[in-house]
Amino acid sequence: MAGKSLTLDEFRALAGTEVGVSDWIEVPQEKINAFAEVTGDHQFIHVNEEMAKMTPFGGTIAHGFLTLSLIPHFFASAIDVLDTRMGVNYGLNRVRFLSPVRVGSRLRARLKLLTSEPIEGNGFQMVWEVTVEQEGASKPACVAESIVRRYA
């Protein structure tokens, strides 16, 4: 369930501010294994619990791209754009994975609207700074600039 419900114009007025914080989501081993199956990335650090125990992480960690792929979930739980018929992922400007996501961790995202500009087709292009936090960690798991296009 989304948090803040705003129109495109209301979002535009919030450029430069944190607009929402998502709900927490857990990252169990089953989700990591399923991501490995879908992507074909079976590196032991993600899927072999015994071998991963011998690494500096002490156990398995989520794929960075799994963390990144949770961005739509974070948006859906934090904000709702009222006056649009659709939104599309337009890409990313910058992505950094700053700390490993340990199996069983809980993640949430802080969503800061950097810019919101009108585009052709009765829409807006919004650039968001998405900071993915890991519960109890001192550094974010991931910081990304996500570009979303919304059409009224």
Backbone bond lengths (Angstrom), bond angles and torsions (degrees), N, CA, C in turn:
res aa  C-N    CA-C-N  psi(-1)  N-CA   C-N-CA  omega(-1)  CA-C   N-CA-C  phi
1 M - - - 1.452 - - 1.531 108.95 -
2 A 1.305 115.33 132.84 1.462 120.77 -176.77 1.523 111.18 -73.25
3 G 1.336 114.65 151.98 1.456 121.88 178.07 1.515 111.02 -83.86
4 K 1.329 117.14 -91.14 1.465 122.27 -177.48 1.518 110.74 -76.62
5 S 1.325 116.12 134.94 1.459 122.08 174.61 1.513 107.72 -113.44
6 L 1.342 116.02 115.95 1.456 121.41 -176.50 1.521 110.48 -139.25
7 T 1.333 115.86 159.09 1.462 121.10 174.29 1.517 109.59 -85.09
8 L 1.327 115.99 167.75 1.463 120.23 177.44 1.526 111.39 -58.15
9 D 1.329 116.77 -42.27 1.464 119.58 178.70 1.520 111.55 -64.09
10 E 1.331 117.24 -39.08 1.463 119.71 178.28 1.528 110.76 -65.58
11 F 1.329 116.65 -39.50 1.472 119.42 176.57 1.520 110.38 -63.11
12 R 1.324 116.21 -43.42 1.467 120.23 -177.97 1.529 110.73 -56.44
13 A 1.321 116.85 -38.40 1.460 121.37 -179.72 1.534 112.01 -68.76
14 L 1.319 117.23 -15.39 1.469 121.35 -177.64 1.525 113.30 -96.03
15 A 1.336 117.69 5.89 1.467 120.31 -179.94 1.528 109.95 -53.66
16 G 1.328 114.83 134.06 1.459 121.40 -179.49 1.517 113.71 93.60
17 T 1.340 117.03 1.79 1.466 119.74 -177.61 1.532 110.98 -125.21
18 E 1.337 114.95 160.35 1.461 120.32 171.89 1.522 107.13 -75.56
19 V 1.313 115.78 123.35 1.458 121.30 -175.20 1.526 111.79 -96.60
20 G 1.321 117.00 -32.27 1.458 118.45 -177.83 1.514 112.64 -162.81
21 V 1.335 113.33 164.65 1.460 122.36 174.62 1.526 106.29 -129.39
22 S 1.311 116.10 128.95 1.466 120.61 -176.03 1.527 111.79 -75.34
23 D 1.322 113.91 171.31 1.461 121.09 169.35 1.526 108.43 -71.62
24 W 1.320 116.34 161.46 1.466 121.58 174.26 1.527 108.91 -76.31
25 I 1.328 116.47 147.27 1.464 122.13 173.53 1.524 107.55 -134.36
26 E 1.329 116.05 137.24 1.463 120.63 179.94 1.529 110.25 -86.97
27 V 1.323 115.43 149.05 1.470 121.43 178.16 1.532 108.03 -118.89
28 P 1.339 117.08 84.17 1.465 120.47 178.88 1.529 111.93 -80.00
29 Q 1.315 117.04 166.90 1.469 121.63 179.83 1.524 111.06 -58.38
30 E 1.315 118.01 -35.13 1.464 120.99 -179.39 1.534 111.51 -60.36
31 K 1.318 116.53 -39.04 1.474 120.52 178.60 1.528 109.98 -68.74
32 I 1.321 117.36 -40.09 1.460 121.95 178.08 1.532 110.05 -63.58
33 N 1.331 117.06 -44.32 1.468 121.34 178.55 1.525 111.16 -62.97
34 A 1.322 116.96 -42.01 1.467 120.49 179.39 1.530 110.46 -63.64
35 F 1.327 117.23 -40.16 1.461 121.07 177.80 1.529 109.95 -63.70
36 A 1.326 116.92 -40.82 1.469 121.06 177.74 1.529 110.61 -60.56
37 E 1.323 116.67 -41.14 1.466 120.76 179.45 1.522 111.17 -64.04
38 V 1.321 116.81 -44.48 1.463 121.29 -177.63 1.529 111.36 -67.19
39 T 1.320 117.27 -39.60 1.471 120.77 -173.81 1.527 113.73 -95.45
40 G 1.313 117.72 -16.98 1.462 120.69 -176.12 1.521 113.27 79.60
41 D 1.345 117.17 9.06 1.464 121.49 179.58 1.530 108.60 -93.82
42 H 1.339 115.17 93.90 1.467 121.56 -176.52 1.522 112.02 -105.97
43 Q 1.331 117.65 28.35 1.467 119.65 179.60 1.536 108.75 -54.28
44 F 1.319 115.59 137.94 1.471 120.85 -172.81 1.522 113.56 -55.82
45 I 1.313 118.10 -31.71 1.475 120.86 -176.98 1.533 111.04 -61.43
46 H 1.329 115.97 -19.99 1.461 120.84 -179.84 1.531 112.92 -98.39
47 V 1.318 117.41 -35.38 1.470 119.05 -167.93 1.527 116.13 -120.60
48 N 1.324 118.99 -13.03 1.460 120.70 -178.38 1.525 108.58 -109.17
49 E 1.318 114.84 97.77 1.467 120.64 -174.23 1.526 112.50 -61.93
50 E 1.319 118.13 -37.04 1.468 121.27 -179.12 1.526 111.29 -67.67
51 M 1.320 117.53 -48.49 1.467 120.70 179.46 1.533 110.83 -66.79
52 A 1.312 116.67 -37.66 1.467 120.81 -178.03 1.526 111.60 -66.04
53 K 1.329 117.87 -25.43 1.467 120.96 177.80 1.524 111.48 -62.28
54 M 1.330 116.59 -24.49 1.459 120.92 -177.17 1.527 112.89 -88.11
55 T 1.298 117.70 2.42 1.466 121.61 179.48 1.530 109.46 -93.85
56 P 1.316 117.49 170.01 1.468 120.37 176.64 1.537 113.40 -60.32
57 F 1.344 116.83 -17.69 1.462 119.80 -179.41 1.524 112.56 -83.67
58 G 1.320 117.23 -18.31 1.460 121.19 177.15 1.513 114.71 74.47
59 G 1.315 117.82 7.17 1.461 122.24 179.69 1.518 109.43 172.34
60 T 1.309 115.27 -176.96 1.460 119.01 -177.10 1.526 111.26 -71.14
61 I 1.340 113.19 153.44 1.463 121.22 176.63 1.530 108.23 -129.91
62 A 1.316 115.61 155.17 1.463 121.32 178.29 1.517 110.69 -71.80
63 H 1.308 115.79 152.24 1.458 121.93 172.27 1.529 108.34 -63.39
64 G 1.330 116.88 142.21 1.460 119.08 174.29 1.517 111.35 -57.83
65 F 1.340 116.12 -40.23 1.460 118.93 -179.30 1.524 112.65 -70.26
66 L 1.325 118.11 -23.40 1.468 120.11 171.95 1.527 109.11 -65.26
67 T 1.316 116.05 -47.33 1.465 120.33 177.39 1.522 109.93 -56.43
68 L 1.312 116.84 -46.69 1.459 122.18 -179.84 1.535 111.35 -62.20
69 S 1.321 116.72 -38.37 1.463 120.35 -177.69 1.529 113.11 -69.46
70 L 1.320 117.92 -11.53 1.463 121.49 177.98 1.528 112.59 -81.33
71 I 1.326 118.06 -6.93 1.464 121.09 -177.67 1.531 112.23 -53.59
72 P 1.345 120.66 -46.04 1.471 118.34 178.32 1.535 113.01 -58.77
73 H 1.329 116.72 -37.97 1.469 119.81 176.82 1.531 110.82 -62.12
74 F 1.317 116.48 -43.63 1.463 120.30 179.80 1.530 110.83 -60.93
75 F 1.333 116.60 -45.12 1.471 119.59 177.57 1.522 110.81 -59.88
76 A 1.332 116.71 -46.79 1.468 120.71 -176.11 1.526 112.23 -61.29
77 S 1.325 117.24 -32.14 1.470 118.74 -178.71 1.521 112.73 -86.92
78 A 1.346 117.14 -12.39 1.467 119.26 -174.80 1.523 114.26 -108.12
79 I 1.331 117.67 -33.53 1.463 119.45 -174.94 1.521 111.31 -140.76
80 D 1.308 114.35 157.11 1.458 121.71 175.93 1.521 107.01 -138.67
81 V 1.326 116.71 123.59 1.459 121.01 178.82 1.529 106.79 -94.50
82 L 1.325 115.21 116.28 1.462 120.89 -169.91 1.522 115.41 -72.76
83 D 1.298 117.99 -40.47 1.467 119.95 -168.60 1.523 113.52 -106.27
84 T 1.328 117.32 41.07 1.458 119.38 177.75 1.521 109.97 -125.21
85 R 1.334 114.03 147.35 1.463 119.03 176.72 1.528 110.83 -90.38
86 M 1.365 115.59 -22.83 1.465 118.25 176.89 1.524 110.57 -164.44
87 G 1.314 113.55 157.16 1.453 121.67 172.80 1.513 107.86 -129.03
88 V 1.330 116.41 144.54 1.459 120.07 178.77 1.521 109.86 -131.11
89 N 1.317 114.69 145.30 1.455 121.73 174.80 1.519 106.94 -75.83
90 Y 1.320 117.66 120.57 1.457 121.71 -177.75 1.530 111.66 -101.30
91 G 1.317 116.73 -10.64 1.460 119.24 176.59 1.511 113.05 134.55
92 L 1.315 114.23 -165.44 1.458 122.10 -177.34 1.525 109.11 -134.25
93 N 1.318 116.21 142.84 1.461 120.44 174.99 1.519 111.17 -91.34
94 R 1.301 116.67 -41.31 1.456 120.86 -173.85 1.520 108.29 -154.74
95 V 1.325 116.17 139.98 1.462 121.58 178.22 1.518 107.87 -139.07
96 R 1.324 115.96 134.29 1.456 121.16 174.14 1.526 108.71 -136.07
97 F 1.326 116.27 134.68 1.467 122.45 174.79 1.518 106.58 -102.52
98 L 1.319 117.30 104.04 1.461 122.15 -169.60 1.527 114.63 -91.86
99 S 1.317 117.48 -23.84 1.462 119.61 176.46 1.524 109.15 -152.62
100 P 1.342 117.24 149.29 1.463 120.41 -177.43 1.530 111.57 -69.69
101 V 1.321 114.92 146.37 1.471 121.37 176.08 1.520 107.39 -97.86
102 R 1.301 115.73 106.76 1.465 121.39 -178.18 1.535 110.67 -74.37
103 V 1.315 115.05 146.30 1.456 120.21 178.39 1.531 109.41 -53.64
104 G 1.326 116.56 138.16 1.459 121.78 -179.90 1.517 114.52 85.43
105 S 1.338 116.86 -3.99 1.464 120.41 -179.93 1.525 111.02 -67.64
106 R 1.327 113.41 160.71 1.464 120.40 172.13 1.525 107.65 -113.49
107 L 1.332 114.90 135.22 1.461 121.75 -178.70 1.522 110.31 -121.26
108 R 1.324 114.94 152.52 1.455 121.89 169.26 1.525 106.84 -148.87
109 A 1.332 116.34 168.32 1.461 119.17 -178.53 1.516 110.94 -129.14
110 R 1.317 113.87 142.87 1.460 122.48 169.78 1.520 106.56 -98.94
111 L 1.331 116.29 130.29 1.456 121.94 -173.60 1.519 109.79 -114.68
112 K 1.323 114.78 111.22 1.464 121.22 179.28 1.520 108.23 -109.86
113 L 1.320 116.84 122.61 1.459 121.55 178.30 1.523 108.13 -80.96
114 L 1.338 115.97 115.22 1.465 120.19 -179.69 1.523 110.72 -84.14
115 T 1.338 116.39 -49.67 1.462 120.42 179.26 1.523 109.97 -144.96
116 S 1.314 115.33 156.96 1.465 122.72 174.27 1.519 107.24 -147.30
117 E 1.328 116.47 108.57 1.461 121.92 -174.43 1.522 110.38 -124.18
118 P 1.338 117.15 142.00 1.472 119.92 176.98 1.537 111.29 -65.19
119 I 1.335 115.47 145.63 1.468 121.81 176.43 1.525 108.56 -133.20
120 E 1.324 115.19 166.74 1.465 120.23 178.15 1.520 110.79 -58.64
121 G 1.315 116.14 151.95 1.458 120.88 177.58 1.509 113.54 87.05
122 N 1.334 116.36 22.88 1.467 120.98 178.45 1.529 111.35 61.04
123 G 1.332 115.10 50.25 1.453 118.59 -178.66 1.510 113.33 -138.07
124 F 1.319 114.17 -178.30 1.459 122.88 177.14 1.523 108.46 -134.28
125 Q 1.321 115.47 141.11 1.457 120.87 170.27 1.516 107.29 -102.09
126 M 1.331 114.68 123.03 1.458 121.27 -177.36 1.527 109.00 -115.30
127 V 1.325 115.94 131.19 1.458 120.92 175.52 1.529 106.84 -108.47
128 W 1.314 115.43 123.95 1.460 122.60 -175.96 1.514 110.47 -116.27
129 E 1.323 116.42 138.57 1.461 121.37 167.00 1.515 106.15 -92.95
130 V 1.323 115.63 117.41 1.458 122.08 -178.64 1.523 107.54 -108.75
131 T 1.326 116.15 115.63 1.458 121.46 178.78 1.521 107.90 -109.14
132 V 1.330 116.53 110.25 1.458 122.10 -178.38 1.523 108.32 -89.89
133 E 1.322 114.85 116.77 1.463 121.57 -179.54 1.520 110.39 -99.47
134 Q 1.327 115.31 144.47 1.456 122.38 174.15 1.527 107.21 -107.97
135 E 1.301 115.29 125.41 1.460 119.82 -177.45 1.523 110.82 -53.25
136 G 1.331 116.40 125.98 1.451 122.31 177.11 1.521 115.03 84.38
137 A 1.324 118.22 -3.47 1.470 120.78 -178.93 1.527 110.17 -93.73
138 S 1.323 115.31 149.26 1.466 119.59 -178.59 1.525 112.72 -82.41
139 K 1.346 117.70 -24.16 1.459 121.72 -179.77 1.523 109.62 -117.99
140 P 1.328 117.72 151.14 1.465 119.92 175.15 1.531 110.72 -61.84
141 A 1.315 115.63 152.79 1.461 120.54 174.14 1.521 109.98 -75.68
142 C 1.328 116.13 -35.84 1.460 120.71 -175.34 1.522 109.27 -156.05
143 V 1.322 115.88 143.71 1.460 121.90 170.39 1.517 105.92 -129.70
144 A 1.331 116.23 127.22 1.461 120.79 -177.61 1.519 110.32 -140.53
145 E 1.318 115.44 148.38 1.462 121.23 169.68 1.517 106.97 -99.03
146 S 1.308 116.12 113.55 1.454 122.95 -177.96 1.519 109.70 -104.27
147 I 1.328 116.45 130.88 1.457 121.19 179.01 1.522 108.02 -104.78
148 V 1.323 116.17 123.76 1.456 122.66 -179.05 1.528 108.58 -124.82
149 R 1.313 115.25 136.21 1.461 120.21 173.44 1.514 108.47 -108.73
150 R 1.331 115.66 130.17 1.465 122.85 179.39 1.518 108.46 -118.25
151 Y 1.328 115.11 135.69 1.459 120.18 -179.03 1.521 110.41 -121.38
152 A 1.357 114.76 131.53 1.467 121.23 -179.77 1.514 110.12 -81.89
